[in-house]
Amino acid sequence: MSPINSRELLAKIQNGEELNLLDVREKIEYHTYNIGGKNIPLSALNNNINHLGYNKTDEIIVICKVGLRSETARAILIQNGYQQARNLTGGLMALQKLTQ
């Protein structure tokens, strides 16, 4: 599944689409700034992979600060059978730049 860029994600948010967001930053980062979704830090993802609450066919947009941890998390999801995991390229930093 191809990555999603910040413009595409912003359009989905503005259109009111129901999104499956998985934020893989640490809890302190998530509580400092987030756009919603589930917060499961990358370090805890393997232990929680069977408790995500998503269907394996759902589109899941994986987010982090700049897109590196979320790409790793996306690969873990794909390895575990999640077919439509997408990485937010540029992460939340890119999204914040659009909305400033």
MOPAC internal coordinates of N, CA, C and O (Angstrom, degrees):
PM7 1SCF
backbone

  N    0.0000 0     0.00 0     0.00 0    0    0    0
  C    1.4633 1     0.00 0     0.00 0    1    0    0
  C    1.5297 1   107.95 1     0.00 0    2    1    0
  O    1.2310 1   121.03 1   -44.24 1    3    2    1
  N    1.2927 1   115.64 1   135.76 1    3    2    1
  C    1.4632 1   119.87 1  -176.94 1    5    3    2
  C    1.5289 1   111.30 1   -72.96 1    6    5    3
  O    1.2310 1   120.91 1   -26.23 1    7    6    5
  N    1.3354 1   115.87 1   153.77 1    7    6    5
  C    1.4672 1   118.74 1   176.87 1    9    7    6
  C    1.5254 1   110.98 1   -65.86 1   10    9    7
  O    1.2310 1   121.20 1   -11.17 1   11   10    9
  N    1.3056 1   115.32 1   168.83 1   11   10    9
  C    1.4643 1   121.14 1   175.47 1   13   11   10
  C    1.5264 1   106.91 1  -118.51 1   14   13   11
  O    1.2310 1   120.59 1   -41.14 1   15   14   13
  N    1.3294 1   116.48 1   138.86 1   15   14   13
  C    1.4636 1   117.95 1   178.39 1   17   15   14
  C    1.5247 1   110.06 1   -97.07 1   18   17   15
  O    1.2310 1   121.16 1    -9.26 1   19   18   17
  N    1.3188 1   115.39 1   170.74 1   19   18   17
  C    1.4654 1   120.46 1  -173.75 1   21   19   18
  C    1.5290 1   112.12 1   -63.09 1   22   21   19
  O    1.2310 1   119.83 1   144.59 1   23   22   21
  N    1.3251 1   117.93 1   -35.41 1   23   22   21
  C    1.4731 1   120.14 1   178.85 1   25   23   22
  C    1.5307 1   111.23 1   -64.84 1   26   25   23
  O    1.2310 1   120.78 1   136.69 1   27   26   25
  N    1.3285 1   116.12 1   -43.31 1   27   26   25
  C    1.4669 1   120.23 1   178.05 1   29   27   26
  C    1.5260 1   111.16 1   -61.87 1   30   29   27
  O    1.2310 1   120.85 1   135.34 1   31   30   29
  N    1.3365 1   115.98 1   -44.66 1   31   30   29
  C    1.4621 1   119.50 1  -179.30 1   33   31   30
  C    1.5211 1   110.98 1   -65.41 1   34   33   31
  O    1.2310 1   120.06 1   136.52 1   35   34   33
  N    1.3210 1   117.49 1   -43.48 1   35   34   33
  C    1.4597 1   120.85 1   178.88 1   37   35   34
  C    1.5309 1   110.73 1   -59.22 1   38   37   35
  O    1.2310 1   120.23 1   139.18 1   39   38   37
  N    1.3298 1   117.16 1   -40.82 1   39   38   37
  C    1.4720 1   120.92 1   178.17 1   41   39   38
  C    1.5306 1   110.77 1   -62.35 1   42   41   39
  O    1.2310 1   120.46 1   138.09 1   43   42   41
  N    1.3390 1   116.73 1   -41.91 1   43   42   41
  C    1.4701 1   120.10 1   178.67 1   45   43   42
  C    1.5302 1   110.63 1   -62.97 1   46   45   43
  O    1.2310 1   120.78 1   138.16 1   47   46   45
  N    1.3465 1   116.12 1   -41.84 1   47   46   45
  C    1.4716 1   120.55 1   179.41 1   49   47   46
  C    1.5292 1   110.08 1   -64.15 1   50   49   47
  O    1.2310 1   120.55 1   133.49 1   51   50   49
  N    1.3374 1   116.55 1   -46.51 1   51   50   49
  C    1.4613 1   121.04 1  -178.38 1   53   51   50
  C    1.5230 1   112.12 1   -66.35 1   54   53   51
  O    1.2310 1   120.20 1   151.24 1   55   54   53
  N    1.3361 1   117.23 1   -28.76 1   55   54   53
  C    1.4643 1   121.13 1   177.67 1   57   55   54
  C    1.5249 1   111.98 1   -80.37 1   58   57   55
  O    1.2310 1   120.59 1   176.69 1   59   58   57
  N    1.3312 1   116.48 1    -3.31 1   59   58   57
  C    1.4586 1   119.82 1   178.55 1   61   59   58
  C    1.5182 1   114.31 1    75.34 1   62   61   59
  O    1.2310 1   120.54 1  -159.29 1   63   62   61
  N    1.3344 1   116.57 1    20.71 1   63   62   61
  C    1.4609 1   119.45 1   179.96 1   65   63   62
  C    1.5279 1   109.88 1   -66.16 1   66   65   63
  O    1.2310 1   121.17 1   -35.17 1   67   66   65
  N    1.3199 1   115.38 1   144.83 1   67   66   65
  C    1.4553 1   120.16 1   174.98 1   69   67   66
  C    1.5211 1   107.34 1   -80.69 1   70   69   67
  O    1.2310 1   120.89 1   -60.55 1   71   70   69
  N    1.3222 1   115.90 1   119.45 1   71   70   69
  C    1.4548 1   120.95 1  -173.44 1   73   71   70
  C    1.5241 1   111.43 1  -115.82 1   74   73   71
  O    1.2310 1   121.04 1   -33.63 1   75   74   73
  N    1.3107 1   115.61 1   146.37 1   75   74   73
  C    1.4587 1   121.84 1   171.59 1   77   75   74
  C    1.5205 1   106.57 1   -99.92 1   78   77   75
  O    1.2310 1   120.90 1   -82.65 1   79   78   77
  N    1.3311 1   115.89 1    97.35 1   79   78   77
  C    1.4552 1   121.34 1  -179.16 1   81   79   78
  C    1.5219 1   109.22 1  -101.51 1   82   81   79
  O    1.2310 1   121.04 1   -47.97 1   83   82   81
  N    1.3217 1   115.62 1   132.03 1   83   82   81
  C    1.4597 1   121.30 1   175.42 1   85   83   82
  C    1.5196 1   107.44 1  -121.78 1   86   85   83
  O    1.2310 1   121.17 1   -70.56 1   87   86   85
  N    1.3193 1   115.37 1   109.44 1   87   86   85
  C    1.4650 1   122.73 1  -178.33 1   89   87   86
  C    1.5241 1   107.44 1   -94.93 1   90   89   87
  O    1.2310 1   120.27 1   -63.22 1   91   90   89
  N    1.3450 1   117.09 1   116.78 1   91   90   89
  C    1.4676 1   120.67 1  -174.14 1   93   91   90
  C    1.5312 1   112.92 1  -102.66 1   94   93   91
  O    1.2310 1   120.78 1  -162.08 1   95   94   93
  N    1.3354 1   116.11 1    17.92 1   95   94   93
  C    1.4621 1   119.50 1   175.09 1   97   95   94
  C    1.5281 1   109.61 1   -77.60 1   98   97   95
  O    1.2310 1   121.02 1   -13.10 1   99   98   97
  N    1.3194 1   115.66 1   166.90 1   99   98   97
  C    1.4664 1   120.31 1   176.38 1  101   99   98
  C    1.5348 1   109.24 1   -67.20 1  102  101   99
  O    1.2310 1   120.77 1   -23.57 1  103  102  101
  N    1.3118 1   116.14 1   156.43 1  103  102  101
  C    1.4704 1   121.21 1  -174.71 1  105  103  102
  C    1.5263 1   112.74 1   -57.00 1  106  105  103
  O    1.2310 1   119.44 1   140.08 1  107  106  105
  N    1.3186 1   118.67 1   -39.92 1  107  106  105
  C    1.4690 1   121.21 1   179.97 1  109  107  106
  C    1.5265 1   110.79 1   -62.62 1  110  109  107
  O    1.2310 1   120.40 1   141.12 1  111  110  109
  N    1.3357 1   116.84 1   -38.88 1  111  110  109
  C    1.4729 1   120.50 1   177.31 1  113  111  110
  C    1.5230 1   110.16 1   -65.47 1  114  113  111
  O    1.2310 1   120.92 1   136.73 1  115  114  113
  N    1.3329 1   115.85 1   -43.27 1  115  114  113
  C    1.4584 1   121.16 1  -179.00 1  117  115  114
  C    1.5302 1   110.69 1   -61.31 1  118  117  115
  O    1.2310 1   120.52 1   136.38 1  119  118  117
  N    1.3317 1   116.61 1   -43.62 1  119  118  117
  C    1.4642 1   119.87 1  -177.54 1  121  119  118
  C    1.5239 1   112.24 1   -73.86 1  122  121  119
  O    1.2310 1   120.08 1   159.16 1  123  122  121
  N    1.3237 1   117.46 1   -20.84 1  123  122  121
  C    1.4619 1   121.08 1   176.71 1  125  123  122
  C    1.5251 1   110.85 1   -73.71 1  126  125  123
  O    1.2310 1   120.42 1   137.95 1  127  126  125
  N    1.3398 1   116.81 1   -42.05 1  127  126  125
  C    1.4689 1   122.58 1   179.00 1  129  127  126
  C    1.5157 1   108.70 1  -158.51 1  130  129  127
  O    1.2310 1   120.30 1   -49.51 1  131  130  129
  N    1.3356 1   117.04 1   130.49 1  131  130  129
  C    1.4663 1   119.64 1   174.96 1  133  131  130
  C    1.5210 1   110.03 1  -154.71 1  134  133  131
  O    1.2310 1   121.38 1   -15.99 1  135  134  133
  N    1.3214 1   114.97 1   164.01 1  135  134  133
  C    1.4643 1   121.01 1   177.20 1  137  135  134
  C    1.5225 1   110.30 1  -114.06 1  138  137  135
  O    1.2310 1   120.90 1  -159.35 1  139  138  137
  N    1.3249 1   115.88 1    20.65 1  139  138  137
  C    1.4537 1   120.68 1  -179.90 1  141  139  138
  C    1.5156 1   111.45 1    96.64 1  142  141  139
  O    1.2310 1   121.17 1    10.88 1  143  142  141
  N    1.2960 1   115.36 1  -169.12 1  143  142  141
  C    1.4576 1   121.12 1  -178.51 1  145  143  142
  C    1.5128 1   112.08 1    87.11 1  146  145  143
  O    1.2310 1   121.44 1    -0.63 1  147  146  145
  N    1.3150 1   114.85 1   179.37 1  147  146  145
  C    1.4611 1   121.35 1   179.40 1  149  147  146
  C    1.5117 1   108.93 1   -83.44 1  150  149  147
  O    1.2310 1   121.29 1   -37.35 1  151  150  149
  N    1.3301 1   115.14 1   142.65 1  151  150  149
  C    1.4545 1   120.56 1   176.53 1  153  151  150
  C    1.5184 1   108.75 1  -111.32 1  154  153  151
  O    1.2310 1   121.27 1   -74.23 1  155  154  153
  N    1.3265 1   115.17 1   105.77 1  155  154  153
  C    1.4638 1   121.32 1   172.92 1  157  155  154
  C    1.5247 1   106.09 1  -127.97 1  158  157  155
  O    1.2310 1   120.30 1   -74.36 1  159  158  157
  N    1.3413 1   117.03 1   105.64 1  159  158  157
  C    1.4652 1   119.26 1  -178.83 1  161  159  158
  C    1.5290 1   111.43 1   -54.97 1  162  161  159
  O    1.2310 1   120.89 1   -34.23 1  163  162  161
  N    1.3257 1   115.91 1   145.77 1  163  162  161
  C    1.4601 1   121.09 1  -179.61 1  165  163  162
  C    1.5221 1   111.10 1   -50.91 1  166  165  163
  O    1.2310 1   120.41 1   140.06 1  167  166  165
  N    1.3310 1   116.82 1   -39.94 1  167  166  165
  C    1.4681 1   120.92 1  -178.46 1  169  167  166
  C    1.5266 1   112.56 1   -62.67 1  170  169  167
  O    1.2310 1   119.77 1   158.84 1  171  170  169
  N    1.3276 1   118.04 1   -21.16 1  171  170  169
  C    1.4671 1   121.93 1  -178.82 1  173  171  170
  C    1.5268 1   113.03 1  -106.18 1  174  173  171
  O    1.2310 1   120.13 1   178.86 1  175  174  173
  N    1.3305 1   117.37 1    -1.14 1  175  174  173
  C    1.4709 1   120.28 1  -172.65 1  177  175  174
  C    1.5233 1   112.64 1   -63.02 1  178  177  175
  O    1.2310 1   119.83 1   133.17 1  179  178  177
  N    1.3288 1   117.92 1   -46.83 1  179  178  177
  C    1.4687 1   119.70 1  -178.65 1  181  179  178
  C    1.5197 1   111.89 1   -58.01 1  182  181  179
  O    1.2310 1   120.10 1   141.01 1  183  182  181
  N    1.3313 1   117.42 1   -38.99 1  183  182  181
  C    1.4635 1   121.00 1  -178.97 1  185  183  182
  C    1.5230 1   112.73 1   -73.18 1  186  185  183
  O    1.2310 1   120.34 1   160.75 1  187  186  185
  N    1.3261 1   116.95 1   -19.25 1  187  186  185
  C    1.4706 1   121.01 1  -176.66 1  189  187  186
  C    1.5252 1   113.39 1  -113.01 1  190  189  187
  O    1.2310 1   120.08 1  -172.40 1  191  190  189
  N    1.3166 1   117.45 1     7.60 1  191  190  189
  C    1.4740 1   121.47 1  -172.27 1  193  191  190
  C    1.5337 1   112.26 1   -58.42 1  194  193  191
  O    1.2310 1   120.14 1   148.14 1  195  194  193
  N    1.3311 1   117.33 1   -31.86 1  195  194  193
  C    1.4660 1   119.75 1  -178.51 1  197  195  194
  C    1.5269 1   112.73 1   -88.39 1  198  197  195
  O    1.2310 1   120.31 1  -176.63 1  199  198  197
  N    1.3212 1   117.01 1     3.37 1  199  198  197
  C    1.4612 1   121.18 1  -178.43 1  201  199  198
  C    1.5279 1   111.93 1  -123.09 1  202  201  199
  O    1.2310 1   120.38 1  -154.20 1  203  202  201
  N    1.3294 1   116.87 1    25.80 1  203  202  201
  C    1.4630 1   120.33 1  -177.09 1  205  203  202
  C    1.5249 1   112.44 1   -71.90 1  206  205  203
  O    1.2310 1   120.50 1   146.93 1  207  206  205
  N    1.3261 1   116.64 1   -33.07 1  207  206  205
  C    1.4535 1   120.06 1  -178.79 1  209  207  206
  C    1.5191 1   113.74 1    85.08 1  210  209  207
  O    1.2310 1   120.41 1  -170.05 1  211  210  209
  N    1.3326 1   116.82 1     9.95 1  211  210  209
  C    1.4623 1   121.32 1   176.92 1  213  211  210
  C    1.5237 1   109.11 1  -105.31 1  214  213  211
  O    1.2310 1   120.75 1   -29.70 1  215  214  213
  N    1.3309 1   116.16 1   150.30 1  215  214  213
  C    1.4514 1   120.09 1   170.68 1  217  215  214
  C    1.5210 1   108.22 1   -76.41 1  218  217  215
  O    1.2310 1   120.47 1   -28.50 1  219  218  217
  N    1.3052 1   116.71 1   151.50 1  219  218  217
  C    1.4706 1   120.31 1  -178.21 1  221  219  218
  C    1.5292 1   111.97 1   -67.07 1  222  221  219
  O    1.2310 1   120.25 1   166.38 1  223  222  221
  N    1.3357 1   117.12 1   -13.62 1  223  222  221
  C    1.4698 1   120.29 1   179.01 1  225  223  222
  C    1.5273 1   112.50 1  -101.36 1  226  225  223
  O    1.2310 1   119.83 1   176.68 1  227  226  225
  N    1.3394 1   117.94 1    -3.32 1  227  226  225
  C    1.4721 1   121.28 1   179.08 1  229  227  226
  C    1.5302 1   110.90 1   -69.08 1  230  229  227
  O    1.2310 1   120.85 1   -33.59 1  231  230  229
  N    1.3294 1   115.98 1   146.41 1  231  230  229
  C    1.4548 1   119.44 1   169.07 1  233  231  230
  C    1.5253 1   107.02 1   -74.76 1  234  233  231
  O    1.2310 1   120.75 1   -55.03 1  235  234  233
  N    1.3235 1   116.17 1   124.97 1  235  234  233
  C    1.4581 1   122.20 1   178.57 1  237  235  234
  C    1.5292 1   107.08 1  -121.04 1  238  237  235
  O    1.2310 1   120.34 1   -56.85 1  239  238  237
  N    1.3114 1   116.96 1   123.15 1  239  238  237
  C    1.4628 1   121.44 1   178.24 1  241  239  238
  C    1.5232 1   106.91 1   -99.63 1  242  241  239
  O    1.2310 1   121.38 1   -63.69 1  243  242  241
  N    1.3325 1   114.97 1   116.31 1  243  242  241
  C    1.4595 1   121.52 1  -176.52 1  245  243  242
  C    1.5246 1   108.10 1   -96.54 1  246  245  243
  O    1.2310 1   121.10 1   -51.47 1  247  246  245
  N    1.3414 1   115.50 1   128.53 1  247  246  245
  C    1.4642 1   120.02 1  -175.03 1  249  247  246
  C    1.5288 1   111.32 1  -129.04 1  250  249  247
  O    1.2310 1   121.75 1   -27.84 1  251  250  249
  N    1.3239 1   114.25 1   152.16 1  251  250  249
  C    1.4649 1   122.52 1   172.10 1  253  251  250
  C    1.5260 1   106.91 1  -152.52 1  254  253  251
  O    1.2310 1   119.73 1    18.86 1  255  254  253
  N    1.3053 1   118.12 1  -161.14 1  255  254  253
  C    1.4642 1   120.36 1  -175.39 1  257  255  254
  C    1.5312 1   112.24 1   -70.69 1  258  257  255
  O    1.2310 1   119.98 1   129.14 1  259  258  257
  N    1.3448 1   117.65 1   -50.86 1  259  258  257
  C    1.4729 1   119.64 1  -176.52 1  261  259  258
  C    1.5236 1   114.06 1  -125.55 1  262  261  259
  O    1.2310 1   119.64 1   179.72 1  263  262  261
  N    1.3285 1   118.30 1    -0.28 1  263  262  261
  C    1.4644 1   120.39 1   175.62 1  265  263  262
  C    1.5143 1   115.60 1   103.26 1  266  265  263
  O    1.2310 1   119.44 1  -179.46 1  267  266  265
  N    1.3302 1   118.67 1     0.54 1  267  266  265
  C    1.4671 1   120.25 1  -179.43 1  269  267  266
  C    1.5274 1   111.79 1   -84.91 1  270  269  267
  O    1.2310 1   120.28 1   128.11 1  271  270  269
  N    1.3124 1   117.07 1   -51.89 1  271  270  269
  C    1.4716 1   119.78 1   178.02 1  273  271  270
  C    1.5199 1   110.86 1   -63.14 1  274  273  271
  O    1.2310 1   120.84 1   142.43 1  275  274  273
  N    1.3262 1   116.00 1   -37.57 1  275  274  273
  C    1.4708 1   118.65 1  -178.68 1  277  275  274
  C    1.5280 1   111.29 1   -67.93 1  278  277  275
  O    1.2310 1   119.90 1   149.42 1  279  278  277
  N    1.3232 1   117.80 1   -30.58 1  279  278  277
  C    1.4685 1   119.67 1   176.27 1  281  279  278
  C    1.5242 1   110.22 1   -68.33 1  282  281  279
  O    1.2310 1   120.44 1   140.26 1  283  282  281
  N    1.3119 1   116.76 1   -39.74 1  283  282  281
  C    1.4695 1   120.46 1   175.88 1  285  283  282
  C    1.5259 1   109.77 1   -62.94 1  286  285  283
  O    1.2310 1   120.55 1   135.31 1  287  286  285
  N    1.3229 1   116.56 1   -44.69 1  287  286  285
  C    1.4696 1   121.21 1   179.15 1  289  287  286
  C    1.5245 1   110.97 1   -63.43 1  290  289  287
  O    1.2310 1   120.43 1   140.95 1  291  290  289
  N    1.3274 1   116.77 1   -39.05 1  291  290  289
  C    1.4749 1   120.31 1   178.37 1  293  291  290
  C    1.5276 1   109.76 1   -60.22 1  294  293  291
  O    1.2310 1   120.34 1   136.93 1  295  294  293
  N    1.3297 1   116.95 1   -43.07 1  295  294  293
  C    1.4614 1   120.89 1   179.44 1  297  295  294
  C    1.5308 1   111.22 1   -63.17 1  298  297  295
  O    1.2310 1   120.18 1   141.01 1  299  298  297
  N    1.3303 1   117.27 1   -38.99 1  299  298  297
  C    1.4648 1   121.66 1   177.09 1  301  299  298
  C    1.5275 1   110.29 1   -63.29 1  302  301  299
  O    1.2310 1   120.62 1   136.74 1  303  302  301
  N    1.3255 1   116.42 1   -43.26 1  303  302  301
  C    1.4695 1   120.20 1   178.49 1  305  303  302
  C    1.5290 1   110.94 1   -61.49 1  306  305  303
  O    1.2310 1   120.50 1   133.69 1  307  306  305
  N    1.3265 1   116.65 1   -46.31 1  307  306  305
  C    1.4689 1   120.90 1   179.80 1  309  307  306
  C    1.5325 1   110.15 1   -59.84 1  310  309  307
  O    1.2310 1   120.35 1   135.83 1  311  310  309
  N    1.3372 1   116.94 1   -44.17 1  311  310  309
  C    1.4711 1   121.19 1   178.85 1  313  311  310
  C    1.5245 1   111.44 1   -61.12 1  314  313  311
  O    1.2310 1   120.54 1   154.36 1  315  314  313
  N    1.3223 1   116.58 1   -25.64 1  315  314  313
  C    1.4630 1   120.88 1  -179.17 1  317  315  314
  C    1.5249 1   112.88 1   -98.96 1  318  317  315
  O    1.2310 1   120.38 1  -163.84 1  319  318  317
  N    1.3187 1   116.87 1    16.16 1  319  318  317
  C    1.4596 1   120.99 1   171.54 1  321  319  318
  C    1.5104 1   116.84 1    93.69 1  322  321  319
  O    1.2310 1   119.54 1  -178.17 1  323  322  321
  N    1.3396 1   118.49 1     1.83 1  323  322  321
  C    1.4632 1   120.51 1   176.42 1  325  323  322
  C    1.5256 1   107.15 1   -78.93 1  326  325  323
  O    1.2310 1   120.75 1   -64.20 1  327  326  325
  N    1.3241 1   116.16 1   115.80 1  327  326  325
  C    1.4575 1   121.40 1  -167.82 1  329  327  326
  C    1.5171 1   114.57 1   -84.37 1  330  329  327
  O    1.2310 1   119.61 1   156.68 1  331  330  329
  N    1.3335 1   118.35 1   -23.32 1  331  330  329
  C    1.4613 1   120.25 1  -173.15 1  333  331  330
  C    1.5277 1   112.59 1  -124.60 1  334  333  331
  O    1.2310 1   120.74 1  -136.80 1  335  334  333
  N    1.3357 1   116.19 1    43.20 1  335  334  333
  C    1.4567 1   120.33 1   176.23 1  337  335  334
  C    1.5312 1   107.95 1   -80.70 1  338  337  335
  O    1.2310 1   120.87 1   -49.54 1  339  338  337
  N    1.3330 1   115.94 1   130.46 1  339  338  337
  C    1.4677 1   121.59 1  -178.05 1  341  339  338
  C    1.5239 1   109.83 1  -125.93 1  342  341  339
  O    1.2310 1   120.95 1   -42.45 1  343  342  341
  N    1.3049 1   115.78 1   137.55 1  343  342  341
  C    1.4608 1   121.93 1   178.38 1  345  343  342
  C    1.5216 1   109.93 1   -91.53 1  346  345  343
  O    1.2310 1   120.69 1   -44.27 1  347  346  345
  N    1.3400 1   116.28 1   135.73 1  347  346  345
  C    1.4612 1   120.88 1   172.96 1  349  347  346
  C    1.5300 1   107.61 1   -81.09 1  350  349  347
  O    1.2310 1   120.32 1   -74.34 1  351  350  349
  N    1.3297 1   116.98 1   105.66 1  351  350  349
  C    1.4589 1   120.76 1  -179.34 1  353  351  350
  C    1.5202 1   109.68 1   -68.16 1  354  353  351
  O    1.2310 1   121.11 1   -45.58 1  355  354  353
  N    1.3162 1   115.49 1   134.42 1  355  354  353
  C    1.4554 1   120.51 1  -177.66 1  357  355  354
  C    1.5106 1   113.59 1    82.32 1  358  357  355
  O    1.2310 1   120.39 1   170.12 1  359  358  357
  N    1.3186 1   116.86 1    -9.88 1  359  358  357
  C    1.4520 1   122.54 1   175.60 1  361  359  358
  C    1.5220 1   114.42 1    60.48 1  362  361  359
  O    1.2310 1   121.88 1    18.05 1  363  362  361
  N    1.3189 1   114.01 1  -161.95 1  363  362  361
  C    1.4552 1   120.52 1  -178.30 1  365  363  362
  C    1.5248 1   112.22 1   -66.74 1  366  365  363
  O    1.2310 1   120.31 1   155.74 1  367  366  365
  N    1.3308 1   117.01 1   -24.26 1  367  366  365
  C    1.4700 1   120.12 1   176.97 1  369  367  366
  C    1.5277 1   109.67 1   -60.91 1  370  369  367
  O    1.2310 1   120.37 1   135.58 1  371  370  369
  N    1.3208 1   116.90 1   -44.42 1  371  370  369
  C    1.4659 1   121.03 1   179.61 1  373  371  370
  C    1.5252 1   110.49 1   -65.62 1  374  373  371
  O    1.2310 1   120.26 1   140.61 1  375  374  373
  N    1.3195 1   117.11 1   -39.39 1  375  374  373
  C    1.4568 1   121.00 1   179.41 1  377  375  374
  C    1.5308 1   110.53 1   -65.80 1  378  377  375
  O    1.2310 1   120.33 1   137.86 1  379  378  377
  N    1.3243 1   116.98 1   -42.14 1  379  378  377
  C    1.4719 1   120.65 1   179.35 1  381  379  378
  C    1.5274 1   111.11 1   -63.23 1  382  381  379
  O    1.2310 1   119.92 1   143.53 1  383  382  381
  N    1.3212 1   117.76 1   -36.47 1  383  382  381
  C    1.4632 1   120.59 1   179.36 1  385  383  382
  C    1.5258 1   111.38 1   -61.73 1  386  385  383
  O    1.2310 1   120.81 1   144.93 1  387  386  385
  N    1.3386 1   116.05 1   -35.07 1  387  386  385
  C    1.4712 1   120.20 1   179.31 1  389  387  386
  C    1.5184 1   112.54 1   -70.76 1  390  389  387
  O    1.2310 1   120.59 1   150.19 1  391  390  389
  N    1.3116 1   116.47 1   -29.81 1  391  390  389
  C    1.4618 1   119.67 1  -172.30 1  393  391  390
  C    1.5287 1   113.59 1   -99.75 1  394  393  391
  O    1.2310 1   119.97 1  -177.78 1  395  394  393
  N    1.3036 1   117.65 1     2.22 1  395  394  393
  C    1.4792 1   120.74 1   179.55 1  397  395  394
  C    1.5161 1   111.21 1   -82.02 1  398  397  395
  O    1.2310 1   120.10 1   180.00 1  399  398  397

